[in-house]
Amino acid sequence: MTPMREARLARGLMLKDAAAMAGVDTGALSRFERGQEHVSLPALYRLAKAIGLEALERELAPYVLEHKK
C-alpha cells in the first residue's frame, strides 16, 4: 500500500471523496495510489491538503501558485 493511500484510509476518506476534495478524477487518483500514474504538483498539493498531510502541503506550497488563494 502506498503512503498516500495509507494516509487517506487512516483519515477515513473514501477514494471518491478525496478525489472530489482535491479536484482530481477518481480513476486518476486510484492509478496514482497504485503507482501507475503521475499527478501534477498542483494536484499533489491539493491531495495533500484534502487528506491532511500538512508536512507535504508545506513542502509543495512554494512550487504551487494556488496555495496563495
C-alpha positions in Angstrom: 0.0 0.0 0.0 1.3 3.4 -0.9 1.8 6.2 1.7 -0.8 8.4 0.0 -3.4 5.6 0.2 -2.4 4.7 3.8 -2.9 8.4 4.8 -6.2 8.6 3.0 -7.5 5.5 4.7 -6.2 6.4 8.1 -8.3 9.6 7.8 -11.3 7.6 6.9 -11.6 9.1 3.4 -13.1 7.2 0.5 -11.3 7.4 -2.8 -14.1 9.3 -4.4 -14.3 11.8 -1.6 -10.6 12.6 -1.5 -10.6 12.9 -5.3 -13.6 15.3 -5.2 -12.0 17.4 -2.4 -8.7 17.7 -4.4 -10.5 18.2 -7.8 -8.9 15.2 -9.5 -10.5 12.3 -11.3 -11.3 9.3 -9.1 -9.7 6.9 -11.7 -6.5 9.1 -11.8 -6.2 9.1 -8.0 -6.7 5.3 -8.0 -3.9 4.9 -10.6 -1.7 7.3 -8.7 -2.1 5.4 -5.5 -1.2 2.2 -7.3 1.9 3.8 -8.8 0.6 3.6 -12.3 0.2 7.3 -13.0 1.8 10.6 -12.0 0.0 13.7 -10.9 0.9 17.3 -11.3 2.4 19.3 -8.5 -0.8 21.4 -8.1 -2.8 18.1 -7.9 -0.4 16.6 -5.4 -0.7 19.8 -3.3 -4.5 19.7 -3.4 -4.4 16.0 -2.4 -2.1 16.7 0.5 -4.4 19.5 1.6 -7.5 17.3 1.2 -6.0 14.4 3.1 -4.5 16.5 5.8 -0.8 15.9 5.1 0.4 19.2 6.4 4.1 18.5 6.0 3.8 17.6 2.4 1.5 20.6 1.8 4.1 22.9 3.3 6.9 21.4 1.2 4.9 21.8 -2.1 3.5 25.3 -1.3 6.5 27.2 -2.7 6.1 25.5 -6.0 2.3 25.9 -6.4 0.6 29.2 -7.2 -2.8 28.1 -5.9 -1.7 28.0 -2.3 -1.8 31.8 -2.2 -5.5 31.9 -2.9 
